[in-house]
Each structure stands twice: as C-alpha cells, then as structure tokens.
Amino acid sequence: MQIAKVRGTVVSTQKDPSLRGVKLLMLQLVDEEGNTLPQYEVAADTVGAGVDEWVLVSCGSAARQILGNEQRPLDAAVVAIIDTIHVQDRLIYSKKDQYR
C-alpha cells in the first residue's frame, strides 16, 4: 500500500461496463516525510474519500482483492482514509489538524 493525497475526481462517460457507478479519484503520492511526490495515480474509491484527504491506496492485483472489484479492470483502489501518521515519535499527518 501507498500513502496518497486526494487531489480531485476523474469523470468518464464512456468506460468499461464493470466500472459503472465506481467513483474514480486522482491521487498524488506522499513520501515518508509527508511531502507530496510528482507521481499521480487514478484509483477506484471504495471508502468515500474526498478531496484533500490522505488515504491508503492498494495497487496492482491487490486492488482486485476488494469485495466487488474481482472482475473490474482496476490497478489501484483507495482502501482507507488516514486519521494520523506517526514516524519515529513524530506526527507526520493528522486529519484533525488539516482543517484548522
């Protein structure tokens, strides 16, 4: 899994029928210090994440392990919304502090 920040949504009127009703998010990957990286990923949203939230994204075949995604052509899926991240007794991210 990777940490990412939700930057926006992706809308597509023409897509594989198995993707109908699936919300797609534009994610920007985040490093271990909490800095955004230049890499982006489009992922299916399975948890109801919103713009500016930090999330965990599962990539590759693991994205199809989520119930309901087994037959979808997915390479990435948001599997959690992050509340806090601590690294070596340092707070890297807090959802609560994000909105102050």
C-alpha positions as CSV (number, residue, x, y, z in Angstrom):
1,M,0.0,0.0,0.0
2,Q,1.0,3.6,-0.5
3,I,0.0,6.9,1.1
4,A,-1.6,9.5,-1.2
5,K,-3.5,12.7,-1.1
6,V,-6.7,13.0,-2.9
7,R,-6.3,15.8,-5.5
8,G,-9.6,15.5,-7.4
9,T,-12.0,13.3,-9.2
10,V,-11.9,11.7,-12.7
11,V,-15.2,11.6,-14.6
12,S,-15.7,9.3,-17.7
13,T,-18.9,8.9,-19.5
14,Q,-17.6,6.1,-21.7
15,K,-15.9,3.3,-19.8
16,D,-15.9,-0.5,-19.3
17,P,-19.4,-1.5,-18.1
18,S,-17.9,-3.0,-14.9
19,L,-16.8,0.5,-13.9
20,R,-20.3,2.0,-14.0
21,G,-21.0,3.6,-10.6
22,V,-17.4,3.5,-9.5
23,K,-16.0,6.8,-8.2
24,L,-12.5,7.5,-9.6
25,L,-10.1,9.7,-7.7
26,M,-6.9,11.5,-8.8
27,L,-4.3,10.8,-6.1
28,Q,-0.9,12.3,-5.6
29,L,1.6,10.0,-3.8
30,V,3.2,11.1,-0.5
31,D,6.6,10.2,0.9
32,E,7.6,9.1,4.5
33,E,8.1,12.7,5.5
34,G,4.7,13.8,4.4
35,N,5.9,15.6,1.2
36,T,3.9,15.2,-2.0
37,L,5.7,13.4,-4.8
38,P,5.4,14.2,-8.5
39,Q,3.7,10.8,-9.1
40,Y,0.0,10.6,-9.6
41,E,-2.4,7.6,-9.6
42,V,-6.1,7.2,-10.6
43,A,-7.8,4.8,-8.2
44,A,-11.3,3.5,-7.5
45,D,-12.7,4.8,-4.3
46,T,-14.1,2.1,-2.0
47,V,-14.3,4.1,1.2
48,G,-15.9,7.5,0.3
49,A,-12.8,9.7,0.4
50,G,-12.9,13.3,-0.5
51,V,-10.6,16.0,-2.0
52,D,-7.6,16.8,0.3
53,E,-8.0,13.7,2.4
54,W,-5.0,11.4,2.9
55,V,-5.6,7.8,2.0
56,L,-4.1,4.4,1.7
57,V,-4.1,3.1,-1.8
58,S,-3.7,-0.6,-2.8
59,C,-2.1,-1.1,-6.2
60,G,-1.7,-4.0,-8.6
61,S,-3.6,-7.3,-8.2
62,A,-4.3,-6.4,-4.6
63,A,-6.8,-3.7,-5.8
64,R,-8.9,-6.5,-7.2
65,Q,-9.0,-8.4,-3.9
66,I,-11.6,-6.0,-2.5
67,L,-15.1,-7.4,-2.5
68,G,-16.9,-6.4,-5.6
69,N,-13.7,-5.5,-7.6
70,E,-12.7,-9.0,-8.6
71,Q,-13.9,-8.7,-12.2
72,R,-13.1,-4.9,-12.7
73,P,-10.0,-3.8,-14.7
74,L,-8.5,-1.9,-11.7
75,D,-4.9,-1.3,-10.9
76,A,-5.5,0.9,-7.8
77,A,-8.1,1.2,-5.1
78,V,-8.4,3.5,-2.1
79,V,-8.9,1.2,0.9
80,A,-8.7,3.6,3.9
81,I,-8.9,7.2,4.9
82,I,-6.0,8.1,7.2
83,D,-6.6,9.8,10.5
84,T,-2.9,10.1,11.7
85,I,0.6,9.1,10.7
86,H,3.4,8.8,13.2
87,V,7.0,8.1,12.2
88,Q,9.7,7.7,14.9
89,D,7.6,9.5,17.6
90,R,6.9,12.4,15.1
91,L,3.4,13.3,13.9
92,I,3.6,13.4,10.1
93,Y,-0.1,13.9,9.5
94,S,-3.3,14.5,11.4
95,K,-6.6,14.7,9.8
96,K,-7.8,16.7,12.7
97,D,-5.1,19.4,12.2
98,Q,-5.7,19.5,8.5
99,Y,-8.8,21.6,8.9
100,R,-7.5,24.1,11.4
